[in-house]
Amino acid sequence: MNDLKILLISSAVPRDTTAGEVILYRHFSQSKLKLAIATDDLDGILAENLLEIRANLILNRLTQTRLSMWIHDIYQCFDPLFHYKTLRNYVKSYQPDIIITVAEGIHWIAAQKMSQEFNLPLATIFHDWWPDLASIHAWAKKSLERRFKQLYQQSAIAFCVSEEMQQLLGNHQNAQTLYPIPDRLTIAEKAIILADEKSFNLVYAGSLSGIYAPMLQALSAALQDIQEVQLKLFGRPPNWSESQLQQLNEQGTYRGLVSRDLLRHELKTASALLVTISFDPKNRRWAETSFPSKLVEYCQYTRPVIIWGPEYCSAVRWGRKYQSALVVTSSLAQDLVKAIQELATQPEEQTHLANKALVMAQGMFNPVKIQQQFVDGLYQVCKEYK
């Protein structure tokens, strides 16, 4: 088969930004796949063929009012995307081999509909359990979850971000676990522990706000008087109090949003890298099914990885299964600090964990292998549809 012609109809699009969009960017920037995109925000998108599709303008304006949650209910449950004529004409003219979508936002509904109308295979990427993340009422969540599972069953191929996501979605004729693809790096041939460092440098890179804020605030406070451990936080300015940020700046803890090259240097020279997963029961299903992209990224730097999260989260289960990280499942920051202090005095264990990260980077989390799995899956589905 010649190069595939792909139509991505999705709220998440390939942009070199953060989270799921950067994963799409890496998949499509590293292949010769012919890509067209239909979405509602075209800024910075990686594609030559673009179609802007927007939901009802009046409803969009109402999302900025106190009726916001009700409007989102309508979007998720009643599909008020009134540009299907334009989208149909686009599909007819572009003639894609396959439609791809990401199961979040609202445009996956349009992708599902176009796949059915034109009898085209649908590939869906499941990064998060969207019904729990959507800003909608409880009654609407039940309807959305039904449609979310229906999307899974109607997809010709379903790429699930974790084994737990695939298990919770249920049986499927062609579902695969596809881990987040990391940046393409030159992986070291062996792990090197920087034993001459005066302090144990623990690095966290990512979001410092939202569900992560309470954990990182508690950890920062617990490490305040411990000289042998230096915590470094990298990311966009968090919505913490001014007094907290001032203290973190004075301590050298918060390092800001730095360039990619500088961040790579910090990750490469860290004593250990930290992954955090929320302990809040409200986020349980998200924790169970999502898989932190930073965990995959961290392994590329062959440093010891520390996972701080509940027993049931996918990251902890991965760490236990493959014995490839130091796992701390107590929600108390003091217990995490104790585990860090113990690791700081164990250079052999640090080397062991660094080598485990190296094995994962070369195997399970190898970006070349992950990309090949993604591309092969698309080609196989299209071949079966012919």
C-alpha positions in Angstrom: 0.0 0.0 0.0 1.2 3.5 -0.8 1.5 6.2 1.8 -1.7 6.5 3.8 -3.9 9.5 3.5 -5.1 10.3 7.0 -7.9 12.6 8.1 -7.5 13.6 11.7 -10.8 14.9 13.2 -10.0 15.7 16.7 -10.1 18.4 19.5 -6.5 17.3 20.3 -4.1 18.0 17.4 -0.4 17.6 16.6 1.4 20.6 18.2 4.8 20.7 19.9 3.3 21.9 23.2 2.4 19.7 26.1 0.5 16.5 27.1 -1.4 14.6 24.4 -0.8 17.1 21.6 3.0 16.7 21.7 2.5 12.9 21.5 0.5 13.4 18.3 3.1 15.8 17.1 5.8 13.2 17.5 3.8 10.5 15.8 3.1 12.6 12.7 6.3 14.5 12.5 8.3 11.3 12.4 6.5 9.6 9.5 5.7 10.0 5.9 2.0 9.7 6.5 -0.1 12.2 4.5 -2.1 14.1 7.1 -5.1 16.4 6.8 -6.7 17.9 9.9 -10.2 19.1 10.8 -10.5 20.9 14.1 -11.5 24.2 15.6 -8.1 25.6 16.5 -5.6 25.8 13.6 -2.8 27.7 15.3 0.6 25.9 15.2 -0.8 22.7 13.7 1.5 20.3 11.8 -0.3 19.7 8.5 -0.7 21.2 5.0 -4.4 20.4 4.6 -6.5 22.0 7.3 -10.3 22.5 7.8 -11.7 24.6 10.5 -14.8 23.1 12.0 -16.6 24.9 14.8 -19.6 24.1 16.9 -22.5 26.4 17.2 -21.3 30.0 17.7 -24.1 30.9 20.1 -23.4 27.9 22.3 -19.7 28.7 22.2 -20.5 32.1 23.7 -22.7 30.6 26.4 -19.7 28.5 27.6 -18.3 31.7 29.1 -21.4 32.2 31.3 -22.9 30.5 34.3 -24.7 28.2 31.9 -21.3 26.7 31.0 -21.8 23.2 32.4 -25.2 22.9 30.7 -23.8 23.9 27.4 -21.1 21.3 27.7 -23.8 18.8 28.5 -25.4 19.6 25.2 -22.1 19.3 23.3 -21.3 15.9 24.7 -24.8 14.4 24.6 -26.6 16.0 21.6 -23.8 16.6 19.1 -24.6 20.2 18.0 -21.8 20.4 15.4 -23.5 22.1 12.5 -20.7 21.9 9.9 -21.3 18.4 8.7 -22.0 19.5 5.1 -18.6 21.2 5.0 -17.0 18.2 6.6 -18.7 15.8 4.2 -17.5 17.8 1.2 -14.0 17.8 2.6 -14.0 14.0 3.1 -15.3 13.5 -0.5 -12.6 15.7 -2.0 -9.7 14.5 0.2 -10.6 10.8 0.0 -8.7 9.6 3.1 -7.8 6.0 3.6 -8.5 6.3 7.4 -9.9 8.6 10.0 -8.1 9.1 13.3 -9.4 10.8 16.4 -8.5 11.3 20.1 -11.3 10.4 22.6 -11.5 13.8 24.2 -13.2 17.1 23.6 -16.1 17.0 21.1 -14.8 16.3 17.6 -14.4 12.6 18.1 -18.2 12.5 17.7 -17.8 14.0 14.2 -15.0 11.5 13.4 -17.2 8.6 14.4 -20.1 9.9 12.2 -17.9 10.4 9.2 -16.3 7.0 9.6 -19.8 5.4 9.5 -21.2 7.5 6.6 -18.2 6.9 4.3 -17.4 3.4 5.5 -13.8 4.4 6.4 -11.8 2.7 9.1 -11.6 4.7 12.4 -8.5 4.7 14.6 -9.1 6.1 18.1 -6.5 7.1 20.6 -7.6 6.7 24.3 -5.3 8.8 26.4 -7.6 9.6 29.3 -11.0 8.5 30.6 -12.8 11.4 29.1 -16.2 11.1 30.8 -14.5 11.8 34.1 -12.7 14.9 32.8 -15.5 16.6 30.9 -17.1 19.5 32.7 -20.6 18.1 32.7 -23.4 17.1 35.1 -23.7 13.6 36.6 -26.6 12.6 34.4 -24.7 13.6 31.3 -21.6 11.6 32.4 -23.7 8.4 32.2 -24.7 9.2 28.6 -21.1 10.3 27.7 -19.6 7.1 29.2 -22.0 5.0 27.1 -21.0 6.9 23.9 -17.3 6.7 24.9 -17.5 2.9 25.1 -19.5 2.8 21.9 -16.7 4.8 20.2 -14.2 2.1 21.5 -16.3 -0.7 20.0 -16.8 1.0 16.7 -13.1 1.8 16.2 -11.3 -0.4 13.7 -8.3 -0.1 15.9 -8.1 1.4 19.4 -4.8 2.6 20.8 -5.0 2.6 24.6 -2.4 4.4 26.7 -2.2 1.7 29.3 -3.1 -1.9 29.9 -5.6 -0.7 32.6 -7.4 1.5 30.0 -7.7 -1.4 27.7 -9.0 -3.7 30.4 -11.6 -1.1 31.7 -12.9 -0.4 28.1 -13.4 -4.1 27.6 -13.0 -6.7 24.9 -12.2 -5.5 21.4 -11.2 -7.2 18.2 -8.3 -4.9 17.7 -7.2 -3.0 20.8 -3.5 -2.3 21.5 -1.6 -0.7 24.4 0.4 2.1 22.9 2.5 3.9 25.4 3.1 7.7 25.0 5.9 8.2 22.5 9.0 10.0 24.0 11.2 12.5 22.4 13.9 10.8 20.2 17.1 11.0 22.2 20.5 9.4 22.0 20.2 6.9 24.9 23.3 6.3 26.9 24.9 2.9 26.6 25.1 2.6 30.4 23.8 4.4 33.4 26.3 6.6 35.3 25.6 7.6 38.9 27.0 11.0 39.9 28.3 9.8 43.3 30.4 13.0 43.9 27.4 15.3 44.1 27.1 17.1 47.4 23.4 16.8 47.5 20.8 14.4 46.1 19.0 16.3 43.3 15.4 15.3 42.9 13.9 16.8 39.7 10.2 17.1 38.8 9.2 18.5 35.4 5.6 19.1 34.4 2.4 20.7 35.7 2.7 22.3 39.2 -0.9 23.3 39.4 -4.3 21.5 39.6 -4.3 18.0 41.1 -0.5 18.0 41.5 -0.2 21.2 43.5 -1.1 19.8 47.0 1.4 17.0 46.6 4.3 19.2 45.5 3.5 21.8 48.1 3.6 19.2 50.8 6.9 17.7 49.5 8.5 21.2 49.3 7.5 21.9 52.9 8.8 18.5 54.1 12.2 19.0 52.4 12.6 22.6 53.6 15.1 21.8 56.4 16.7 18.8 54.8 20.0 19.9 53.4 21.1 16.7 51.8 18.1 16.6 49.3 17.6 19.4 46.7 14.2 19.5 45.1 14.0 21.2 41.7 10.6 22.0 40.1 10.4 22.8 36.4 7.2 24.0 34.7 4.9 26.9 34.1 4.4 29.3 37.0 1.9 27.5 39.4 -1.1 29.2 40.9 0.4 29.0 44.4 0.3 31.8 46.9 2.9 34.5 46.5 4.5 33.7 49.8 5.0 30.0 48.8 6.5 31.0 45.4 8.8 33.5 47.0 10.0 30.9 49.5 10.6 28.3 46.7 12.5 30.9 44.7 14.7 31.7 47.6 15.4 28.0 48.3 16.2 27.4 44.6 13.4 24.9 44.4 11.2 26.4 41.7 13.3 26.8 38.5 10.6 28.0 36.1 9.7 27.0 32.5 13.2 26.6 30.9 14.3 25.8 27.4 14.2 22.3 26.2 18.0 22.0 26.0 18.4 23.2 29.6 15.7 20.9 30.9 17.4 17.9 29.1 20.6 18.8 30.9 18.8 19.0 34.3 17.1 15.6 33.7 20.3 14.0 32.5 22.3 15.1 35.6 19.6 14.6 38.2 20.1 12.1 41.0 16.5 10.9 40.5 13.3 11.9 38.7 9.9 12.2 40.3 6.5 11.1 39.0 3.4 12.1 41.0 -0.1 10.7 40.8 -3.0 12.2 42.7 -4.3 10.3 45.8 -7.6 12.1 45.7 -10.4 9.5 45.5 -12.3 11.7 43.0 -9.4 11.1 40.5 -9.2 7.3 41.0 -10.4 6.2 37.6 -8.1 8.7 35.9 -5.2 7.5 38.0 -6.1 3.9 37.1 -6.3 4.3 33.4 -3.9 7.1 32.3 -0.2 6.6 32.0 2.2 9.5 32.7 4.0 10.6 29.6 6.8 12.0 31.9 7.5 8.4 33.1 8.2 7.3 29.6 10.3 10.5 29.0 12.3 10.1 32.2 13.5 6.6 31.3 15.3 8.0 28.2 17.7 9.8 30.6 18.7 6.6 32.5 18.2 8.1 35.9 16.5 6.4 38.9 12.7 7.0 38.7 10.6 7.6 41.9 6.8 7.1 41.5 4.7 8.6 44.3 1.0 7.6 43.9 -1.7 5.3 45.2 -1.5 1.5 44.9 -4.2 1.3 42.2 -2.7 3.8 39.7 -1.3 2.5 36.4 2.2 4.0 37.0 2.6 2.2 40.4 1.3 -1.0 39.0 3.9 -0.7 36.1 6.7 0.0 38.6 5.8 -3.0 40.7 5.3 -5.3 37.7 8.6 -4.5 36.1 10.5 -3.5 39.3 11.8 -0.5 37.4 11.2 2.4 39.9 11.2 3.2 43.5 7.5 3.2 44.4 6.0 5.1 47.4 2.3 4.6 47.9 1.8 6.5 51.2 0.1 9.9 50.7 2.3 11.4 53.4 5.1 13.6 52.1 7.2 12.6 55.1 7.1 9.0 54.0 8.3 10.0 50.5 11.1 12.0 52.0 12.2 9.1 54.1 12.4 6.9 51.0 14.4 9.5 49.2 16.8 9.9 52.0 17.3 6.1 52.1 17.9 6.0 48.3 20.4 8.8 48.6 22.6 6.6 50.8 22.4 3.6 48.4 24.5 4.2 45.3 24.1 0.5 44.3 20.3 0.8 44.3 20.6 4.1 42.4 22.6 2.3 39.7 20.2 -0.6 39.7 17.2 1.7 39.1 19.1 3.7 36.5 19.9 0.5 34.6 16.2 -0.5 34.8 15.3 2.8 33.2 17.8 2.2 30.5 16.3 -1.2 29.8 12.9 0.3 29.4 14.2 3.1 27.2 15.7 0.6 24.9 12.8 -1.7 24.9 9.2 -1.0 26.0 9.6 2.8 25.8 11.8 2.9 22.7 10.4 5.7 20.5 11.3 3.9 17.3 9.4 0.8 18.4 6.4 2.8 19.6 6.2 4.7 16.3 6.5 1.5 14.3 3.6 -0.1 16.3 1.5 3.0 15.6 2.2 3.1 11.8 1.9 -0.7 11.4 -1.4 -0.7 13.1 -2.8 1.9 10.8 -1.6 0.2 7.6 -2.9 -3.2 8.8 -6.4 -1.8 9.4 -6.5 -0.1 6.0 -5.3 -3.3 4.4 -8.1 -5.3 6.0 -10.7 -2.7 4.9 -9.8 -3.0 1.2 
